[in-house]
Amino acid sequence: MSRTQQPAFVGAQSTATVSVTCVTDGRAHAVPDSELTQGVAHHSGYYSAVCGHMVAAAPMSAPDGEPCRSCADLWSARHAVRRQQQRLLSRIFG
């Protein structure tokens, strides 16, 4: 399990996520903190990753699986949009 600061999806504000490995696909998915809180409150053990995959959490003591490409792509797309927004704002406001 590892914690990162990344957006939950393109267009969202920056959200803290936790890398959670899914027992069904063996991939480490980015799961927003808010989603983890809801899952724990409901005692379900299932969490919705930023890519939309429903994660059945592997033991948190296990090492992360291979990173989910969809989660990484969504993060990269959001990061690119934020860079463009920052450049535009710096042009407008100097």
C-alpha positions in Angstrom: 0.0 0.0 0.0 1.3 3.4 -0.8 -0.2 6.9 -0.6 0.1 9.4 -3.3 -1.4 12.8 -4.1 -3.1 12.6 -7.4 -6.5 13.5 -8.9 -9.3 11.0 -8.6 -10.2 11.6 -12.3 -9.7 14.1 -15.1 -11.5 17.3 -14.2 -11.4 16.7 -10.4 -9.5 18.6 -7.8 -6.4 17.0 -6.5 -7.3 14.1 -4.2 -5.1 11.9 -2.0 -5.2 8.3 -3.2 -3.9 5.0 -1.9 -2.5 2.3 -4.0 -4.6 -0.8 -3.4 -3.8 -4.2 -5.0 -6.8 -6.1 -6.2 -7.0 -9.8 -5.6 -8.9 -10.4 -8.9 -6.5 -8.7 -11.3 -3.3 -8.4 -9.3 -2.9 -4.7 -10.2 -2.3 -1.8 -7.9 -5.1 0.7 -8.4 -5.4 4.3 -7.2 -8.2 4.5 -4.8 -9.3 7.9 -3.4 -9.1 8.3 0.4 -12.8 9.1 0.5 -13.6 5.8 -1.2 -11.6 3.9 1.4 -13.4 5.6 4.2 -16.8 4.6 2.7 -15.7 1.0 2.1 -14.4 0.7 5.7 -17.6 2.2 7.1 -19.7 -0.4 5.1 -17.3 -3.3 5.9 -17.5 -4.3 2.3 -13.8 -4.7 1.4 -14.5 -3.4 -2.1 -13.4 0.0 -3.3 -13.9 1.9 -6.6 -10.6 2.9 -8.2 -10.1 6.1 -10.2 -10.2 3.9 -13.4 -13.7 2.6 -12.4 -12.4 -0.9 -11.5 -14.1 -2.4 -8.4 -11.1 -3.4 -6.3 -11.3 -6.4 -4.0 -8.5 -5.4 -1.6 -5.6 -7.8 -1.2 -4.0 -7.8 2.3 -2.5 -4.3 2.9 0.7 -5.9 4.2 1.3 -7.5 0.8 3.5 -5.5 -1.7 1.8 -3.6 -4.4 1.0 -5.4 -7.6 1.8 -4.1 -11.1 0.4 -0.6 -11.5 -2.9 -0.2 -13.2 -2.3 1.4 -16.6 -5.8 3.0 -16.7 -5.2 4.7 -13.3 -1.8 5.9 -14.4 -3.2 7.2 -17.7 -6.0 9.1 -16.0 -3.4 10.7 -13.6 -1.2 11.7 -16.5 -4.1 13.2 -18.4 -5.2 15.3 -15.4 -1.6 16.4 -14.7 -1.3 17.6 -18.3 -4.6 19.5 -18.0 -3.4 21.2 -14.8 -0.1 22.2 -16.5 -2.0 23.8 -19.3 -4.3 25.6 -16.9 -1.3 26.9 -14.9 0.4 28.2 -18.1 -2.8 29.9 -19.2 -3.2 31.6 -15.8 0.4 32.7 -15.8 -0.1 34.3 -19.2 -3.2 36.1 -18.1 -2.0 37.2 -14.7 1.7 37.5 -15.5 
